[in-house]
Amino acid sequence: MQHHKTEVSRRSFIGGAAALAASTLIPKRAFAAESGKPNSDFGGVRIGVITYSFRSMPCSAEDILGYLVKCGLSSVELMGDAAEGYAKKHTPATGVDGPMDGYEALGKLYKDAGVAIHIVKFGDIGDEKMSDKQIDYYFRAAKAAGAKGITRELSEDAAKRLGPMADKHEIMIAFHNHTKIKPDTYDGGILSFGKFLGINLDIGHYLAGTNESPIPLIEKHHDRILSLHLKDRKKNNGANLPWGQGETPLKETLQLIRKNKYPIHGDIELEYEVPAGSDAVKEVTNCVQFCKAALA
């Protein structure tokens, strides 16, 4: 019993100290006036960002948290390297056989600042080269951080392997698409290997690869879509462009989610070139404002 009390105290200290350290990175003007925390729930649609969007800037977990609050975002798809780096820095014993204290501290750090870690992107989870023990570690890490799901690229082989494990942990594996996708890609076996297998639909890549609107696919598979990646591209594998300059039905997609009250998160993915004189935080903030206006 004494050991348990010591462990709880140590976890509380880690989380509290980390939150205090990160708070110096967060500009006060970014907070909502009443709650002191960001809120990017617009009309019932939860808007977040994949932290790949900040790849041009320092990307420790603490850095990213500062960016998120400055952008006014209360949800995030966190890249796995930042999550794992934070966890191992704060709890060196973190590993396949180690405690989850560092991930719990990470989740608390973000939650205390008003940001939910909705997804962690542990990129190659389920690949043949990865052991079952390593896969189990990533599921436990995501759960400890408070995430609802893990994203990875499309792979039927990985789906077969991950399906039973996802069901066991009750953490969704959401499969992400690039432009090599068809309207019926998710109709086949990839979702059949477990009830916690789902979709992370990149609507910009979908439009660029199929020349079709993603809306019919969203309507068809809405109950298996964990999140969308939001970007603006043109058809025929066209370029990524500042929002509003491409052909992706961003506004219509967001309004569809609101109208039907789909529990689907929309995560901004900044892939167009950052203009001179700007930076990723400013551009993501512009995308947040686009979403807010679309859902006003």
N, C-alpha and C positions, 0 to 999 in steps of 0.2 A: 504493500500500500504506500509506503514511504517513497518507493521508486516511482510509482505512478504520479504522486504529487510533484516530485522533482521534475518529471518529464513534462507535465502540464505547465509548470512554471517556466521551464526552459523554452517551450514553444511560444508561450505568451511573450517572453522577453524578445525572442527572435523576431516575431511578427511586429511587436510594438516598436522595437529599435529600427527595423527596416522601414516601417511606415513613417517614422519620424525623419529618417534620413531622406526618404524620397519626397517628403512634403516640401523640402526646400526647392525642389525642381518644378513645383506646380505653381504657375502664376495665379494669384488670387482672383484676378479679373475674369478668369475663365470659369469660375464657379457660378452656379445659379444663386441668385440673391437669397432665396429663402432657405434652401436645404444645404447650401455650401458645397453641393456636388453636381457634376454634370448630369444632363438628362437628354438622351437622344432617342426617346420614344416619341415619335411624331404620329399622331392620329392612331395610335395603337400599333404602329409598325416600328420595330426595334432596329435602329441603324447602328452599325458598328464599322469596324475597319479590320482588314488583315494587315498585320504589322510589317509585311513585306513592303507595304506602301512607303515606309520610312527608311528604306534600304540605303538611301543617299546620306543618312545621318547616323550618328552613334546610336546603337540599338541594344543597349543593356535593358533589362526589364525595368529598371528605374528610369532610364531615359524615355523609354516608350510610354510609361505611365504619365510622365510630364507632358508628352505630346498629346496623348489622348484627352487629358483634362483641358489642355489648351484648345483643342478642337471641339470641346463640348461633347465628347463621346462617352457613353456609359456602358458600352459593350465592345468586346474585342475578340478577334481570332488571333491568338498569340503564336508566333513562330516558335517552334520547339527549341531552337538553340538558345533563345533568350530565356525561356522558362527553365530549361535544364541548367543553364549557366547560373541563374539566380539560386536555384535549389541547391546546387552543389557548392556554391560559394558560402551559403548560410548554414548548410548542414553537410560538411565534407563527406560523411559516411553515406550520403545518398548514392544509390546504385541499385542493381537488380536485386540484391539481398538486403539493402539498407532501408532505413526509415523514410517516411514520406514527409517528415517535418518541414523540409525546405519548400516543398510544393504547397503545404498547408500555409506556411508563412507567406508565400507568394500570393495565394488566393486571398489571404487576409489583407495584405498590403493593398491589393487592387480594390477589394471590396470596401475597405475603410475610406478609400479615395472616391468611391462611388462608381467603380467600373467592374462589371462582371466579366470574368474570363469565360466566355461562352464556348469557345473551341480552342484546342491546342493543335497545331499542325506538326505532328510527328511524321515527317514526310514519307519514309519508306516502311512504315509499320506493316507487317504481314508479308514482306518479301521473303523469298526462299532463304536468303542468307541470314535472316534474323531468327534467333532461337525463340522457343516458346517462352522461356524465362524473360527475355528482353521484351517481348510483346506484352507479357503480363505486367511488367514494370511500367510500360507506357500507359496501359489502362489504369493502373493504380495511381500513377502520377496525375493523369488528367482528372480523375475523381477527386484526389486530394486538393487540387487547385480549384475545384468547384466547376469544372467544365462539364458540359452536356455531351460533347462529342469530340472526335478526332478526325481531321481531314487527311486525305491522301489521294494520289492519282488513281484513275480508273484501272482496275485489274481484276479480272474474273478469278484468277488463281488466288490472289490475295483475299478476295471476297469469300471463297470457299474455306480458306484457313481461318479468317477472322470472324466469320459469322457466329459460330458457337461461343467464341471468347467474348465477343461483343454482347451477346445475350446473357452470358454469365455475369459480366460486370455491369450490365445495363448502361453502357456508354456507347453512343452511336458512332459508327464509322461512316463518314460521309464522303462519297467518291466525287472527285473534282474532274471536270473536263477541260480539255484544250479545244482546238479547232477540229481535231479528228473525232467528230461525233456526228451521229445521225439522230433524227427524231425518235427512232425506236431503240436507241442504245440502252436505255434503262428498262426496256420492256422484257428483256431476256432474263438470263440467269443471275445477273450480278446482284440483284436485290432478293433473290430467292433463298439464299443460304443462311439467313438469320433475320429476325424481326428488328434488330438494331442496326441493320445496314441501310444506308440512305444516300442522299444526294446533296452535294455541294455544287450547285449549278452556276457556272460562270456564263452570265447571259450575253456578255460582249463576245466571248469566244464562240458561243453557240450561234449567234447571228452571223459572225464572220465566217464560220465553217459550214453552215447549212443554208445561208441566205434566207432563213425563215425566222419569224418572231418566236421568242421563247415562251410566249404566253400560253399556247396550247399545251406545251409540255408541263408547264407549271400547274395548269388546271388539272391535267391528267394525273400527275404524281405529287400533288401538294402534300399528301399525308406522309410522304417519305422524304420530303425536302427539308433538311435541317437549316440550310442557309443558301443565299445567293451571293455570288461575287458581282459587284456592280461596277461596270466600266462602259465606255462609249466607243464602239468601233463601227466601221463601215462594212458592208457586205463584201463578198468575194475576197476574204482574208484581208480586208482593209485595215488601215492603221488605227492604233489607239489615239483618240483625240480628246481634247478638253470637252467636258460634258456639255451636251447640247449641240455639238458640231458633228457628231456621228449619226448613225442610223439605228442605234439600239433603242428600243422603246423603254427607256428608264422610267419616265414619268408614268406611263401606262402600267408598267409592271408593279411599281410601288402602289399605285391606286388599286390594282387588282388585289394585292395582299390586304390592303385596308378594307376594301369592299367586302371581301369574303372572310375576313378575320382569320386568315391563315397564320399559324404560329411560326412563320418563317422569318428569320433574321436577314437583313440586307447588309452585307459587309462591303464597304468601299474598297476597291483595289486600284491604287494610283499607278497606272502604267504609261500614261502619256508623258512626254518629255516636260520636265519642270521648266517653266519659262525663266529667262534671265531675270535676276532681281527678286525671284520668289524662292520658296523652298517647299519641301514636302508637307510641312505642317500647314502652311498657308493654302496649298492646293487641296489638301484633304478637307480643310475647313470650308473651302469653296464648294466641295462636293457635299458636305454636310448641309450647307445652306440650300443647295439644289434639292436635296431630299426633303428638307423642311418645307420649301416652297411648293414642291409637288404634292405634299400631303396636307397643305394648309386648308 
